[in-house]
């Protein structure tokens, strides 16, 4: 599931990916949503390690491959998410899996 709190209870910035498959691929029409302290106005986006022109938005649909990250002043930087433009990809669910879980894999062309 989605949990915006760290195990210690301190709020951290998270990057939600829809649809929830890894790796994320452009042809899935991937939407990234930044969740953390503050408002959408406080959001700074980074693509491939550089500040990127989506400031003030808390979500958007990805149109270019790359590695994305968001920042909120009250809760810091999110983990990064890589979005691919590959023509063949094996995807797994984005949520954590435990030994013994049944899992559906997607082979996408």
Jmol script that loads the backbone (N, CA, C; Angstrom):
load data "model"
ATOM      1  N   UNK A   1       0.806  -1.187   0.000  1.00  0.00           N
ATOM      2  CA  UNK A   1       0.000   0.000   0.000  1.00  0.00           C
ATOM      3  C   UNK A   1       0.855   1.258   0.000  1.00  0.00           C
ATOM      4  N   UNK A   2       0.199   2.387   0.069  1.00  0.00           N
ATOM      5  CA  UNK A   2       0.858   3.689   0.048  1.00  0.00           C
ATOM      6  C   UNK A   2       0.959   4.202   1.460  1.00  0.00           C
ATOM      7  N   UNK A   3       2.163   4.532   1.900  1.00  0.00           N
ATOM      8  CA  UNK A   3       2.362   4.978   3.274  1.00  0.00           C
ATOM      9  C   UNK A   3       3.290   6.172   3.289  1.00  0.00           C
ATOM     10  N   UNK A   4       2.752   7.398   3.508  1.00  0.00           N
ATOM     11  CA  UNK A   4       3.599   8.587   3.458  1.00  0.00           C
ATOM     12  C   UNK A   4       4.416   8.819   4.723  1.00  0.00           C
ATOM     13  N   UNK A   5       4.305   7.926   5.707  1.00  0.00           N
ATOM     14  CA  UNK A   5       5.073   8.103   6.936  1.00  0.00           C
ATOM     15  C   UNK A   5       6.195   7.088   6.994  1.00  0.00           C
ATOM     16  N   UNK A   6       7.341   7.526   7.494  1.00  0.00           N
ATOM     17  CA  UNK A   6       8.454   6.610   7.664  1.00  0.00           C
ATOM     18  C   UNK A   6       8.211   5.791   8.921  1.00  0.00           C
ATOM     19  N   UNK A   7       8.978   4.702   9.136  1.00  0.00           N
ATOM     20  CA  UNK A   7       8.774   3.877  10.329  1.00  0.00           C
ATOM     21  C   UNK A   7       8.936   4.646  11.640  1.00  0.00           C
ATOM     22  N   UNK A   8       9.712   5.707  11.653  1.00  0.00           N
ATOM     23  CA  UNK A   8       9.911   6.461  12.891  1.00  0.00           C
ATOM     24  C   UNK A   8       8.792   7.456  13.133  1.00  0.00           C
ATOM     25  N   UNK A   9       7.877   7.603  12.149  1.00  0.00           N
ATOM     26  CA  UNK A   9       6.760   8.520  12.306  1.00  0.00           C
ATOM     27  C   UNK A   9       7.027   9.903  11.729  1.00  0.00           C
ATOM     28  N   UNK A  10       8.247  10.180  11.297  1.00  0.00           N
ATOM     29  CA  UNK A  10       8.566  11.479  10.695  1.00  0.00           C
ATOM     30  C   UNK A  10       8.085  11.469   9.252  1.00  0.00           C
ATOM     31  N   UNK A  11       7.409  12.539   8.843  1.00  0.00           N
ATOM     32  CA  UNK A  11       6.883  12.579   7.484  1.00  0.00           C
ATOM     33  C   UNK A  11       8.009  12.771   6.480  1.00  0.00           C
ATOM     34  N   UNK A  12       7.931  12.014   5.395  1.00  0.00           N
ATOM     35  CA  UNK A  12       8.904  12.118   4.321  1.00  0.00           C
ATOM     36  C   UNK A  12       8.160  12.386   3.021  1.00  0.00           C
ATOM     37  N   UNK A  13       8.850  12.911   2.051  1.00  0.00           N
ATOM     38  CA  UNK A  13       8.262  13.143   0.737  1.00  0.00           C
ATOM     39  C   UNK A  13       8.256  11.830  -0.041  1.00  0.00           C
ATOM     40  N   UNK A  14       7.149  11.536  -0.687  1.00  0.00           N
ATOM     41  CA  UNK A  14       7.015  10.316  -1.472  1.00  0.00           C
ATOM     42  C   UNK A  14       6.592  10.671  -2.885  1.00  0.00           C
ATOM     43  N   UNK A  15       6.940   9.807  -3.819  1.00  0.00           N
ATOM     44  CA  UNK A  15       6.565   9.980  -5.219  1.00  0.00           C
ATOM     45  C   UNK A  15       5.678   8.804  -5.615  1.00  0.00           C
ATOM     46  N   UNK A  16       4.394   9.071  -5.823  1.00  0.00           N
ATOM     47  CA  UNK A  16       3.419   8.048  -6.185  1.00  0.00           C
ATOM     48  C   UNK A  16       3.397   7.898  -7.697  1.00  0.00           C
ATOM     49  N   UNK A  17       3.406   6.657  -8.168  1.00  0.00           N
ATOM     50  CA  UNK A  17       3.439   6.362  -9.601  1.00  0.00           C
ATOM     51  C   UNK A  17       2.166   5.608  -9.987  1.00  0.00           C
ATOM     52  N   UNK A  18       1.466   6.130 -10.994  1.00  0.00           N
ATOM     53  CA  UNK A  18       0.287   5.446 -11.539  1.00  0.00           C
ATOM     54  C   UNK A  18       0.480   5.280 -13.039  1.00  0.00           C
ATOM     55  N   UNK A  19       0.223   4.099 -13.607  1.00  0.00           N
ATOM     56  CA  UNK A  19      -0.188   2.880 -12.923  1.00  0.00           C
ATOM     57  C   UNK A  19       0.944   2.302 -12.083  1.00  0.00           C
ATOM     58  N   UNK A  20       0.594   1.527 -11.062  1.00  0.00           N
ATOM     59  CA  UNK A  20       1.593   1.082 -10.070  1.00  0.00           C
ATOM     60  C   UNK A  20       2.419  -0.126 -10.492  1.00  0.00           C
ATOM     61  N   UNK A  21       3.215   0.030 -11.551  1.00  0.00           N
ATOM     62  CA  UNK A  21       4.091  -1.038 -12.036  1.00  0.00           C
ATOM     63  C   UNK A  21       5.509  -0.516 -12.147  1.00  0.00           C
ATOM     64  N   UNK A  22       6.482  -1.425 -11.915  1.00  0.00           N
ATOM     65  CA  UNK A  22       7.892  -1.076 -12.070  1.00  0.00           C
ATOM     66  C   UNK A  22       8.519  -2.042 -13.052  1.00  0.00           C
ATOM     67  N   UNK A  23       9.358  -1.611 -13.965  1.00  0.00           N
ATOM     68  CA  UNK A  23       9.661  -0.201 -14.184  1.00  0.00           C
ATOM     69  C   UNK A  23       8.484   0.516 -14.839  1.00  0.00           C
ATOM     70  N   UNK A  24       8.433   1.825 -14.620  1.00  0.00           N
ATOM     71  CA  UNK A  24       7.431   2.656 -15.274  1.00  0.00           C
ATOM     72  C   UNK A  24       7.877   2.877 -16.717  1.00  0.00           C
ATOM     73  N   UNK A  25       6.916   2.836 -17.641  1.00  0.00           N
ATOM     74  CA  UNK A  25       7.237   3.041 -19.055  1.00  0.00           C
ATOM     75  C   UNK A  25       6.312   4.098 -19.651  1.00  0.00           C
ATOM     76  N   UNK A  26       6.848   4.907 -20.556  1.00  0.00           N
ATOM     77  CA  UNK A  26       6.100   6.029 -21.117  1.00  0.00           C
ATOM     78  C   UNK A  26       4.754   5.632 -21.711  1.00  0.00           C
ATOM     79  N   UNK A  27       4.718   4.506 -22.420  1.00  0.00           N
ATOM     80  CA  UNK A  27       3.484   4.148 -23.111  1.00  0.00           C
ATOM     81  C   UNK A  27       2.390   3.675 -22.171  1.00  0.00           C
ATOM     82  N   UNK A  28       2.633   3.663 -20.867  1.00  0.00           N
ATOM     83  CA  UNK A  28       1.594   3.405 -19.862  1.00  0.00           C
ATOM     84  C   UNK A  28       0.910   4.710 -19.426  1.00  0.00           C
ATOM     85  N   UNK A  29       1.296   5.855 -20.016  1.00  0.00           N
ATOM     86  CA  UNK A  29       0.780   7.165 -19.612  1.00  0.00           C
ATOM     87  C   UNK A  29       0.954   7.357 -18.105  1.00  0.00           C
ATOM     88  N   UNK A  30       2.198   7.367 -17.684  1.00  0.00           N
ATOM     89  CA  UNK A  30       2.567   7.430 -16.268  1.00  0.00           C
ATOM     90  C   UNK A  30       2.280   8.808 -15.681  1.00  0.00           C
ATOM     91  N   UNK A  31       1.608   8.826 -14.535  1.00  0.00           N
ATOM     92  CA  UNK A  31       1.380  10.046 -13.780  1.00  0.00           C
ATOM     93  C   UNK A  31       2.188   9.977 -12.494  1.00  0.00           C
ATOM     94  N   UNK A  32       2.954  11.022 -12.210  1.00  0.00           N
ATOM     95  CA  UNK A  32       3.715  11.126 -10.972  1.00  0.00           C
ATOM     96  C   UNK A  32       3.021  12.126 -10.055  1.00  0.00           C
ATOM     97  N   UNK A  33       2.883  11.765  -8.773  1.00  0.00           N
ATOM     98  CA  UNK A  33       2.272  12.638  -7.785  1.00  0.00           C
ATOM     99  C   UNK A  33       3.210  12.772  -6.596  1.00  0.00           C
ATOM    100  N   UNK A  34       3.521  14.016  -6.215  1.00  0.00           N
ATOM    101  CA  UNK A  34       4.407  14.287  -5.082  1.00  0.00           C
ATOM    102  C   UNK A  34       3.558  14.485  -3.824  1.00  0.00           C
ATOM    103  N   UNK A  35       3.875  13.727  -2.783  1.00  0.00           N
ATOM    104  CA  UNK A  35       3.167  13.839  -1.509  1.00  0.00           C
ATOM    105  C   UNK A  35       4.162  14.131  -0.403  1.00  0.00           C
ATOM    106  N   UNK A  36       3.869  15.163   0.404  1.00  0.00           N
ATOM    107  CA  UNK A  36       4.746  15.530   1.505  1.00  0.00           C
ATOM    108  C   UNK A  36       4.216  16.758   2.206  1.00  0.00           C
ATOM    109  N   UNK A  37       4.981  17.298   3.132  1.00  0.00           N
ATOM    110  CA  UNK A  37       4.564  18.483   3.867  1.00  0.00           C
ATOM    111  C   UNK A  37       4.424  19.676   2.940  1.00  0.00           C
ATOM    112  N   UNK A  38       3.500  20.556   3.273  1.00  0.00           N
ATOM    113  CA  UNK A  38       3.297  21.755   2.474  1.00  0.00           C
ATOM    114  C   UNK A  38       2.246  21.550   1.404  1.00  0.00           C
ATOM    115  N   UNK A  39       2.209  22.460   0.456  1.00  0.00           N
ATOM    116  CA  UNK A  39       1.207  22.427  -0.611  1.00  0.00           C
ATOM    117  C   UNK A  39       1.879  22.182  -1.955  1.00  0.00           C
ATOM    118  N   UNK A  40       1.052  21.999  -2.983  1.00  0.00           N
ATOM    119  CA  UNK A  40       1.580  21.805  -4.336  1.00  0.00           C
ATOM    120  C   UNK A  40       2.471  22.975  -4.734  1.00  0.00           C
ATOM    121  N   UNK A  41       2.115  24.171  -4.289  1.00  0.00           N
ATOM    122  CA  UNK A  41       2.892  25.373  -4.605  1.00  0.00           C
ATOM    123  C   UNK A  41       4.353  25.242  -4.157  1.00  0.00           C
ATOM    124  N   UNK A  42       4.592  24.434  -3.102  1.00  0.00           N
ATOM    125  CA  UNK A  42       5.940  24.255  -2.549  1.00  0.00           C
ATOM    126  C   UNK A  42       6.762  23.191  -3.279  1.00  0.00           C
ATOM    127  N   UNK A  43       6.184  22.518  -4.245  1.00  0.00           N
ATOM    128  CA  UNK A  43       6.845  21.383  -4.894  1.00  0.00           C
ATOM    129  C   UNK A  43       7.899  21.837  -5.907  1.00  0.00           C
ATOM    130  N   UNK A  44       9.090  21.241  -5.811  1.00  0.00           N
ATOM    131  CA  UNK A  44      10.126  21.414  -6.823  1.00  0.00           C
ATOM    132  C   UNK A  44      10.394  20.050  -7.443  1.00  0.00           C
ATOM    133  N   UNK A  45      10.422  19.994  -8.763  1.00  0.00           N
ATOM    134  CA  UNK A  45      10.655  18.745  -9.488  1.00  0.00           C
ATOM    135  C   UNK A  45      12.074  18.711 -10.054  1.00  0.00           C
ATOM    136  N   UNK A  46      12.619  17.499 -10.118  1.00  0.00           N
ATOM    137  CA  UNK A  46      13.934  17.264 -10.713  1.00  0.00           C
ATOM    138  C   UNK A  46      13.816  16.142 -11.729  1.00  0.00           C
ATOM    139  N   UNK A  47      14.487  16.331 -12.855  1.00  0.00           N
ATOM    140  CA  UNK A  47      14.578  15.292 -13.890  1.00  0.00           C
ATOM    141  C   UNK A  47      16.045  15.094 -14.197  1.00  0.00           C
ATOM    142  N   UNK A  48      16.492  13.847 -14.066  1.00  0.00           N
ATOM    143  CA  UNK A  48      17.894  13.498 -14.314  1.00  0.00           C
ATOM    144  C   UNK A  48      18.837  14.366 -13.483  1.00  0.00           C
ATOM    145  N   UNK A  49      18.442  14.665 -12.239  1.00  0.00           N
ATOM    146  CA  UNK A  49      19.299  15.384 -11.297  1.00  0.00           C
ATOM    147  C   UNK A  49      19.286  16.895 -11.425  1.00  0.00           C
ATOM    148  N   UNK A  50      18.503  17.429 -12.363  1.00  0.00           N
ATOM    149  CA  UNK A  50      18.464  18.885 -12.555  1.00  0.00           C
ATOM    150  C   UNK A  50      17.069  19.413 -12.280  1.00  0.00           C
ATOM    151  N   UNK A  51      17.005  20.611 -11.704  1.00  0.00           N
ATOM    152  CA  UNK A  51      15.709  21.219 -11.451  1.00  0.00           C
ATOM    153  C   UNK A  51      14.947  21.341 -12.760  1.00  0.00           C
ATOM    154  N   UNK A  52      13.639  21.086 -12.692  1.00  0.00           N
ATOM    155  CA  UNK A  52      12.863  20.934 -13.909  1.00  0.00           C
ATOM    156  C   UNK A  52      11.600  21.774 -13.824  1.00  0.00           C
ATOM    157  N   UNK A  53      11.114  22.252 -14.929  1.00  0.00           N
ATOM    158  CA  UNK A  53      10.072  23.265 -14.974  1.00  0.00           C
ATOM    159  C   UNK A  53       8.663  22.861 -14.649  1.00  0.00           C
ATOM    160  N   UNK A  54       8.444  22.102 -13.594  1.00  0.00           N
ATOM    161  CA  UNK A  54       7.086  21.740 -13.188  1.00  0.00           C
ATOM    162  C   UNK A  54       6.783  22.267 -11.789  1.00  0.00           C
ATOM    163  N   UNK A  55       7.482  23.321 -11.363  1.00  0.00           N
ATOM    164  CA  UNK A  55       7.284  23.840 -10.017  1.00  0.00           C
ATOM    165  C   UNK A  55       5.833  24.245  -9.806  1.00  0.00           C
ATOM    166  N   UNK A  56       5.355  24.026  -8.585  1.00  0.00           N
ATOM    167  CA  UNK A  56       4.005  24.426  -8.235  1.00  0.00           C
ATOM    168  C   UNK A  56       2.943  23.399  -8.582  1.00  0.00           C
ATOM    169  N   UNK A  57       3.330  22.293  -9.203  1.00  0.00           N
ATOM    170  CA  UNK A  57       2.390  21.210  -9.507  1.00  0.00           C
ATOM    171  C   UNK A  57       2.662  20.041  -8.578  1.00  0.00           C
ATOM    172  N   UNK A  58       1.614  19.396  -8.078  1.00  0.00           N
ATOM    173  CA  UNK A  58       1.865  18.209  -7.266  1.00  0.00           C
ATOM    174  C   UNK A  58       1.774  16.932  -8.087  1.00  0.00           C
ATOM    175  N   UNK A  59       1.286  17.022  -9.365  1.00  0.00           N
ATOM    176  CA  UNK A  59       1.267  15.841 -10.224  1.00  0.00           C
ATOM    177  C   UNK A  59       1.292  16.267 -11.692  1.00  0.00           C
ATOM    178  N   UNK A  60       1.734  15.340 -12.541  1.00  0.00           N
ATOM    179  CA  UNK A  60       1.745  15.569 -13.983  1.00  0.00           C
ATOM    180  C   UNK A  60       1.925  14.237 -14.693  1.00  0.00           C
ATOM    181  N   UNK A  61       1.594  14.207 -15.984  1.00  0.00           N
ATOM    182  CA  UNK A  61       1.794  13.018 -16.811  1.00  0.00           C
ATOM    183  C   UNK A  61       3.150  13.123 -17.493  1.00  0.00           C
ATOM    184  N   UNK A  62       3.949  12.079 -17.371  1.00  0.00           N
ATOM    185  CA  UNK A  62       5.309  12.065 -17.910  1.00  0.00           C
ATOM    186  C   UNK A  62       5.267  11.933 -19.432  1.00  0.00           C
ATOM    187  N   UNK A  63       6.073  12.751 -20.111  1.00  0.00           N
ATOM    188  CA  UNK A  63       6.141  12.687 -21.576  1.00  0.00           C
ATOM    189  C   UNK A  63       7.537  12.371 -22.092  1.00  0.00           C
ATOM    190  N   UNK A  64       8.527  12.339 -21.208  1.00  0.00           N
ATOM    191  CA  UNK A  64       9.904  12.032 -21.614  1.00  0.00           C
ATOM    192  C   UNK A  64      10.522  11.049 -20.631  1.00  0.00           C
ATOM    193  N   UNK A  65      11.324  10.128 -21.166  1.00  0.00           N
ATOM    194  CA  UNK A  65      11.997   9.181 -20.276  1.00  0.00           C
ATOM    195  C   UNK A  65      12.994   9.925 -19.410  1.00  0.00           C
ATOM    196  N   UNK A  66      13.345   9.327 -18.264  1.00  0.00           N
ATOM    197  CA  UNK A  66      14.311   9.945 -17.375  1.00  0.00           C
ATOM    198  C   UNK A  66      14.087   9.497 -15.947  1.00  0.00           C
ATOM    199  N   UNK A  67      14.876  10.077 -15.040  1.00  0.00           N
ATOM    200  CA  UNK A  67      14.766   9.782 -13.617  1.00  0.00           C
ATOM    201  C   UNK A  67      14.187  11.009 -12.927  1.00  0.00           C
ATOM    202  N   UNK A  68      13.067  10.832 -12.250  1.00  0.00           N
ATOM    203  CA  UNK A  68      12.315  11.936 -11.659  1.00  0.00           C
ATOM    204  C   UNK A  68      12.364  11.886 -10.139  1.00  0.00           C
ATOM    205  N   UNK A  69      12.314  13.078  -9.540  1.00  0.00           N
ATOM    206  CA  UNK A  69      12.323  13.210  -8.087  1.00  0.00           C
ATOM    207  C   UNK A  69      11.609  14.514  -7.757  1.00  0.00           C
ATOM    208  N   UNK A  70      10.970  14.572  -6.590  1.00  0.00           N
ATOM    209  CA  UNK A  70      10.353  15.829  -6.171  1.00  0.00           C
ATOM    210  C   UNK A  70      10.856  16.204  -4.788  1.00  0.00           C
ATOM    211  N   UNK A  71      10.688  17.479  -4.445  1.00  0.00           N
ATOM    212  CA  UNK A  71      11.171  18.017  -3.176  1.00  0.00           C
ATOM    213  C   UNK A  71      10.083  18.894  -2.559  1.00  0.00           C
ATOM    214  N   UNK A  72       9.871  18.713  -1.258  1.00  0.00           N
ATOM    215  CA  UNK A  72       8.989  19.588  -0.486  1.00  0.00           C
ATOM    216  C   UNK A  72       9.805  20.099   0.703  1.00  0.00           C
ATOM    217  N   UNK A  73       9.809  21.412   0.963  1.00  0.00           N
ATOM    218  CA  UNK A  73      10.651  21.990   2.012  1.00  0.00           C
ATOM    219  C   UNK A  73      10.449  21.361   3.396  1.00  0.00           C
ATOM    220  N   UNK A  74       9.227  20.991   3.729  1.00  0.00           N
ATOM    221  CA  UNK A  74       8.980  20.458   5.070  1.00  0.00           C
ATOM    222  C   UNK A  74       9.333  19.002   5.260  1.00  0.00           C
ATOM    223  N   UNK A  75       9.501  18.267   4.155  1.00  0.00           N
ATOM    224  CA  UNK A  75       9.735  16.829   4.288  1.00  0.00           C
ATOM    225  C   UNK A  75      10.850  16.296   3.397  1.00  0.00           C
ATOM    226  N   UNK A  76      11.493  17.164   2.625  1.00  0.00           N
ATOM    227  CA  UNK A  76      12.698  16.767   1.897  1.00  0.00           C
ATOM    228  C   UNK A  76      12.437  16.183   0.516  1.00  0.00           C
ATOM    229  N   UNK A  77      13.429  15.443   0.028  1.00  0.00           N
ATOM    230  CA  UNK A  77      13.385  14.864  -1.322  1.00  0.00           C
ATOM    231  C   UNK A  77      12.755  13.482  -1.309  1.00  0.00           C
ATOM    232  N   UNK A  78      12.040  13.190  -2.367  1.00  0.00           N
ATOM    233  CA  UNK A  78      11.441  11.861  -2.525  1.00  0.00           C
ATOM    234  C   UNK A  78      12.498  10.885  -3.037  1.00  0.00           C
ATOM    235  N   UNK A  79      12.207   9.587  -2.931  1.00  0.00           N
ATOM    236  CA  UNK A  79      13.025   8.630  -3.681  1.00  0.00           C
ATOM    237  C   UNK A  79      12.846   8.916  -5.174  1.00  0.00           C
ATOM    238  N   UNK A  80      13.827   8.554  -5.982  1.00  0.00           N
ATOM    239  CA  UNK A  80      13.720   8.810  -7.416  1.00  0.00           C
ATOM    240  C   UNK A  80      12.955   7.676  -8.098  1.00  0.00           C
ATOM    241  N   UNK A  81      12.330   8.019  -9.230  1.00  0.00           N
ATOM    242  CA  UNK A  81      11.601   7.054 -10.042  1.00  0.00           C
ATOM    243  C   UNK A  81      12.113   7.161 -11.467  1.00  0.00           C
ATOM    244  N   UNK A  82      12.472   6.032 -12.044  1.00  0.00           N
ATOM    245  CA  UNK A  82      12.971   6.003 -13.419  1.00  0.00           C
ATOM    246  C   UNK A  82      11.828   5.629 -14.354  1.00  0.00           C
ATOM    247  N   UNK A  83      11.646   6.403 -15.409  1.00  0.00           N
ATOM    248  CA  UNK A  83      10.627   6.123 -16.420  1.00  0.00           C
ATOM    249  C   UNK A  83      11.354   5.786 -17.717  1.00  0.00           C
ATOM    250  N   UNK A  84      11.058   4.598 -18.257  1.00  0.00           N
ATOM    251  CA  UNK A  84      11.729   4.093 -19.451  1.00  0.00           C
ATOM    252  C   UNK A  84      10.902   4.337 -20.704  1.00  0.00           C
ATOM    253  N   UNK A  85      11.546   4.215 -21.853  1.00  0.00           N
ATOM    254  CA  UNK A  85      10.877   4.277 -23.147  1.00  0.00           C
ATOM    255  C   UNK A  85      11.216   3.021 -23.941  1.00  0.00           C
ATOM    256  N   UNK A  86      11.369   1.905 -23.235  1.00  0.00           N
ATOM    257  CA  UNK A  86      11.756   0.647 -23.878  1.00  0.00           C
ATOM    258  C   UNK A  86      10.573   0.026 -24.616  1.00  0.00           C
ATOM    259  N   UNK A  87      10.859  -0.788 -25.641  1.00  0.00           N
ATOM    260  CA  UNK A  87       9.794  -1.434 -26.408  1.00  0.00           C
ATOM    261  C   UNK A  87       9.404  -2.788 -25.828  1.00  0.00           C
ATOM    262  N   UNK A  88      10.231  -3.375 -24.983  1.00  0.00           N
ATOM    263  CA  UNK A  88       9.928  -4.647 -24.334  1.00  0.00           C
ATOM    264  C   UNK A  88      10.336  -4.536 -22.880  1.00  0.00           C
ATOM    265  N   UNK A  89       9.409  -4.813 -21.971  1.00  0.00           N
ATOM    266  CA  UNK A  89       9.725  -4.659 -20.557  1.00  0.00           C
ATOM    267  C   UNK A  89       8.963  -5.688 -19.728  1.00  0.00           C
ATOM    268  N   UNK A  90       9.622  -6.225 -18.707  1.00  0.00           N
ATOM    269  CA  UNK A  90       8.992  -7.116 -17.734  1.00  0.00           C
ATOM    270  C   UNK A  90       8.695  -6.280 -16.500  1.00  0.00           C
ATOM    271  N   UNK A  91       7.414  -6.163 -16.144  1.00  0.00           N
ATOM    272  CA  UNK A  91       7.014  -5.310 -15.036  1.00  0.00           C
ATOM    273  C   UNK A  91       6.556  -6.128 -13.839  1.00  0.00           C
ATOM    274  N   UNK A  92       6.801  -5.573 -12.654  1.00  0.00           N
ATOM    275  CA  UNK A  92       6.348  -6.156 -11.392  1.00  0.00           C
ATOM    276  C   UNK A  92       5.518  -5.099 -10.661  1.00  0.00           C
ATOM    277  N   UNK A  93       4.653  -5.516  -9.733  1.00  0.00           N
ATOM    278  CA  UNK A  93       3.882  -4.525  -8.969  1.00  0.00           C
ATOM    279  C   UNK A  93       4.803  -3.588  -8.198  1.00  0.00           C
ATOM    280  N   UNK A  94       4.372  -2.335  -8.047  1.00  0.00           N
ATOM    281  CA  UNK A  94       5.206  -1.325  -7.402  1.00  0.00           C
ATOM    282  C   UNK A  94       5.250  -1.484  -5.890  1.00  0.00           C
ATOM    283  N   UNK A  95       4.283  -2.177  -5.306  1.00  0.00           N
ATOM    284  CA  UNK A  95       4.250  -2.299  -3.850  1.00  0.00           C
ATOM    285  C   UNK A  95       5.226  -3.362  -3.362  1.00  0.00           C
ATOM    286  N   UNK A  96       5.616  -3.294  -2.086  1.00  0.00           N
ATOM    287  CA  UNK A  96       6.573  -4.269  -1.543  1.00  0.00           C
ATOM    288  C   UNK A  96       6.003  -5.692  -1.574  1.00  0.00           C
ATOM    289  N   UNK A  97       6.856  -6.637  -1.887  1.00  0.00           N
ATOM    290  CA  UNK A  97       6.456  -8.038  -1.930  1.00  0.00           C
ATOM    291  C   UNK A  97       7.216  -8.818  -0.867  1.00  0.00           C
ATOM    292  N   UNK A  98       6.550  -9.787  -0.272  1.00  0.00           N
ATOM    293  CA  UNK A  98       7.160 -10.642   0.730  1.00  0.00           C
ATOM    294  C   UNK A  98       7.260 -12.061   0.202  1.00  0.00           C
ATOM    295  N   UNK A  99       8.210 -12.823   0.745  1.00  0.00           N
ATOM    296  CA  UNK A  99       8.358 -14.212   0.346  1.00  0.00           C
ATOM    297  C   UNK A  99       7.045 -14.947   0.566  1.00  0.00           C
ATOM    298  N   UNK A 100       6.624 -15.696  -0.436  1.00  0.00           N
ATOM    299  CA  UNK A 100       5.375 -16.438  -0.345  1.00  0.00           C
ATOM    300  C   UNK A 100       4.191 -15.721  -0.970  1.00  0.00           C
ATOM    301  N   UNK A 101       4.334 -14.427  -1.267  1.00  0.00           N
ATOM    302  CA  UNK A 101       3.262 -13.682  -1.926  1.00  0.00           C
ATOM    303  C   UNK A 101       3.050 -14.209  -3.349  1.00  0.00           C
ATOM    304  N   UNK A 102       1.810 -14.202  -3.789  1.00  0.00           N
ATOM    305  CA  UNK A 102       1.511 -14.473  -5.183  1.00  0.00           C
ATOM    306  C   UNK A 102       1.687 -13.157  -5.941  1.00  0.00           C
ATOM    307  N   UNK A 103       2.379 -13.217  -7.055  1.00  0.00           N
ATOM    308  CA  UNK A 103       2.670 -11.986  -7.787  1.00  0.00           C
ATOM    309  C   UNK A 103       2.331 -12.160  -9.262  1.00  0.00           C
ATOM    310  N   UNK A 104       1.782 -11.120  -9.847  1.00  0.00           N
ATOM    311  CA  UNK A 104       1.522 -11.089 -11.279  1.00  0.00           C
ATOM    312  C   UNK A 104       2.611 -10.285 -11.959  1.00  0.00           C
ATOM    313  N   UNK A 105       3.239 -10.877 -12.987  1.00  0.00           N
ATOM    314  CA  UNK A 105       4.238 -10.179 -13.789  1.00  0.00           C
ATOM    315  C   UNK A 105       3.604  -9.802 -15.116  1.00  0.00           C
ATOM    316  N   UNK A 106       4.048  -8.682 -15.698  1.00  0.00           N
ATOM    317  CA  UNK A 106       3.562  -8.268 -17.010  1.00  0.00           C
ATOM    318  C   UNK A 106       4.747  -8.194 -17.968  1.00  0.00           C
ATOM    319  N   UNK A 107       4.645  -8.933 -19.066  1.00  0.00           N
ATOM    320  CA  UNK A 107       5.635  -8.808 -20.142  1.00  0.00           C
ATOM    321  C   UNK A 107       4.980  -7.957 -21.210  1.00  0.00           C
ATOM    322  N   UNK A 108       5.490  -6.748 -21.415  1.00  0.00           N
ATOM    323  CA  UNK A 108       4.828  -5.769 -22.280  1.00  0.00           C
ATOM    324  C   UNK A 108       5.671  -5.492 -23.515  1.00  0.00           C
ATOM    325  N   UNK A 109       5.010  -5.464 -24.657  1.00  0.00           N
ATOM    326  CA  UNK A 109       5.669  -5.165 -25.926  1.00  0.00           C
ATOM    327  C   UNK A 109       5.019  -3.934 -26.533  1.00  0.00           C
TER     328      UNK A 109
END
end "model"
wireframe off; spacefill off
backbone 0.3
color backbone group
